[in-house]
Amino acid sequence: MIRVAVSFAVLVLLATSAAAQQQPMNMPGGKSMPGMDMSETHSAAPYHPGLGDLMMAYVQPRHTKLGLAGAAGNWALATYELHELRETFDDIGKLVPKHGNLMIVPAIGATVTPPMAALDKAIEAKDTAAFTKAYAGLTDACNACHQSADHPMIVIKVPDVAGTAFPDQDFGAK
């Protein structure tokens, strides 16, 4: 019994000592997290993502979600994702005007703009067959752009639900 009490006292002392050594983290709203100084987590250097970062972080998920929404016949979500994809391409053209010898804005205009216009029409008509064809055209356009950017190893495909990167979203919800 004494051994248990001593062990418990030692654990309490160790926990109290560890808590006292931790510095609070400064968070918005005055909250803090022990052991982390936020002044050490901010960089003074601006972040300038490369084209590959922007494609992986913004374009590829929008392309995937657009395809899954259209395949599920969720036209409202497909409309939203197509709009977001367009905005993302516009932003990329401003952030990365040139990649190697490739001028980004003209490349976007020549490759993905026409199939996105076809997607607009298919979504508005709620035409699954036309959507499937236009989406395949968008996917082909992505791959053509990768070819012209000297990145033929980056091959995009029409997503399948079984392999979706968004297992936490119901694309059939309307």
N, C-alpha and C positions, 0 to 999 in steps of 0.2 A: 504494500500500500504506500509506504514511504517512497519507494522507488518510482511509482506512478506519479505521485505528487511532485517529486523532484523533476522528473521528465517533463511534466506539464509546465512547471515553473520555468524551466530552461527554454521550452518552446515559446512561452509567452514573452520572455526576455528577448529572445532572438527576433521574434516578430516585431516587438516594440522598437528594438534597436534598428532593424532594417527600415521600418516605416519612418523613423526619425531622420535617417540618412538621406532619404529620397527628397528631391527638390520638386515642387509642384510645377506642372506644365501650364503655361498661360494659354488659355483657349478663349474664343469668343464667348461672351456672356459671363465672364468671370469664373468659369469652371476650370478645374485644373486636373491634371493627371500626374500622379507621383512618378518621379524619376525621369522626366523629360523636360528639357529646357527648349521652348519653341524658338528662341533666338538662334539656336544652332541648326534649325531645320529649314530656314529660308535662304535661298541663294540670291545674291545681288545680281547675278548674271541673268539676262533675259533668255527665255527658252524659245528656240526657233526649230520647230519640228521639221524634219525632212519630208519629202514627198512620200516615201515609204511609210513613215510613221502616220501621216495623215490618211493614207489609203487604208492601212490596217485599222486605225482607230475609228475612222469616220465613214469612209466609203464602203468598205467591205461589209460592215454590219448593216448599213442602210440597204445595200444591194440584197443581202440575205433576207432581211426582214420584209423588203418589198416583194421578193419572190415568194416567200412563205405566206404572206398576207394574200397575194393574188391567187395562189394555189388553193387557199382556203375559201376564196370568194369573199373575203373581208374587204370590200371596196373602200370603205371609209379609211381603214388602216393603210391600204395600198395607196390611196390618194395622199395621205399624210406622209408616208415613207418616200414616195416619189418627190413630193415637195421638199422634204428634208435632204434628199439625195441631190436635187438641183442646187439647193442652197450650199451644200457641202462642196460641190464642184465649183460653184462661184467663189467660195472662200478660198479654195485651193488655188484657183487661178490668181487670186490676189496675193496669197502668201508665198507661192512658189511659181513665179511667172515663167521660169525656164528650168528644165531639168536636162542637163547635158546639152545636146543640140536641139532638144524638143521644146518648142514653145507651147506651154500648157493650155492657154486659153484657146488658140486655134485647134489644138489637138482635141480638146473637149468638144468644141463646136463641130468638128468633122467626124468624131467617132460616136460619142454617147448622146449628143443632142437629138439626132433624128430618131433613134429608138425610144428615147424618153417621150418624144412627141407622140409616137405610136402607142406607147403605154398610156399616155393621157387619154387618148381616144378609146382604147380598150377598157380602161377603168370606168370612164364615163358611161360607156355602153354596157358595162357589166358583162363583157364578153370574154369568157374564160379562154376560148380558143385563140382569140386575137391577143389576149394578154400573154398567153403562153408563147406565141410566136414573137411578139414584141419583146418579151423578157429574154428570150433566147437571143434576139438581135442585140439587146443591150449587153448581154453576157459576151457575145462574140465581139462586140465593139470594145469592151474592156480588154479582151485578149489581143485584139488588133493594136490597141494603144500600147500594151505591154511589149508587143513585138517591135513597134516603132521606137520605143524607148530603150531598146536593147536589153529587155528583161523577159525573153521568151520563156524562161523557166517559171514565171508567175502565170499560172493558168487558173482562171476562174470558171466555175461551173454553176449550173442551176442547182440550188440547194435542195436537199431532200430532208423531209421532216425528221426522219430517223437520225440523221447526222447533224441536226441543227445545233448551232452554237448558242441558241436561246431556249434552253429547255424550260425556263421559268416563265415563258410567255405563251399564252393560248392564242394562236393565230386564227382560230375559228370563231372566237368571240366577236359578236356583232353588236 
